[in-house]
Amino acid sequence: MMWGGYVTSKGVDIVSEVMTQDKVFTEVMKAENDYWGNSRNRYIQYLEEKHERDALSVITSAERRGEAKGLAKGLAKGEAKGLAKGEAKG
């Protein structure tokens, strides 16, 4: 339960109190502070997050182009079909 509070950032007061009394929490917080205290680690994390955002942007853009192309093709096909039916009746 306490780890769940730590991991999900819920119950911050409980976690703070436990951290000062629990060796495992103290070690975890030290490791976390050591990691994030290193500017190289923060930069690597920034680059990884940027890469994920860029990849998502490329995918989203491609999906939008595909949807637009499909819609245009569908409308053109439907219009041609409608015209053909109208000419056949008329």
N, C-alpha and C positions, 0 to 999 in steps of 0.2 A: 504494500500500500504506500509506504513512504517512497519507494522507488518510482511508483506511478506518479506521485506528486512531483517528483524531481523531473522525470522525463517529460511530463506534459505541462510543466510550469504551473501546476495548480498547487495550492497550499504552500505558497512561498514562505510564510512565517514558520510553518511546521518544518519545512526543509531547512531553513536557516538555523533553527534550534537544534535539529538533529545533526546537522553538519558539524556543529561545534562539539558534539558528544560522540559521534560515530566515526570510527577510524576509516571505514570504507568511503563514506561521503567525503571526508576530509581528503582522502587520496584522489577521489574522482574530481573534486573541485580543483585540487592542485594540478592534476594532469590537464584539466580543461583550461585553467588559467595559463599554464605553461604553453599549451598549444596555441591558444588565441593571442597570447602575449607576443608571439613570434610573428613579425611582419611578413615574412615569407609565407607562412601558413595561411595568413589572412589573404594574401595576394593570390595564392593558389586557389583558395576557396572562391574568391571573387572571379577568377578566370573560369573555374568550373561552372559557377552559376551563370556567368555570361554566355558560356558555350551552350548551356541548356536553354537559356532564353532565346539565343540566336537560332538554335535548331528548331525550337517550337515556332518561332516566327516564320522560318522557311516553310515548315510543314503547313502552318495555317494559311500562308500566302498561296501555296500550291493548291490547297483544298479550295480556297476561294476562287482561284482561276479555273479549277476543274468544275466547280459548281456553276460558274458563269458560262463556261463553254458548254456544259451539259444542258443548261437551261436554254441557251440560244439554239442549240441543235434540236432540242425537243420542241421548242416553239416553231422553228422553221419546218420541222417534219409535220407537226400538227397542222400548221397553216397550209402546207402543200396537200396534205390529206383532205383537209376541208375544202380547198379549192377544187380538187379532183372530184370529190363527191358532188359539189355544187354544179360542176360542169356536166357530170354524168346525169344529173337530174334535169338539167335545164336546157 
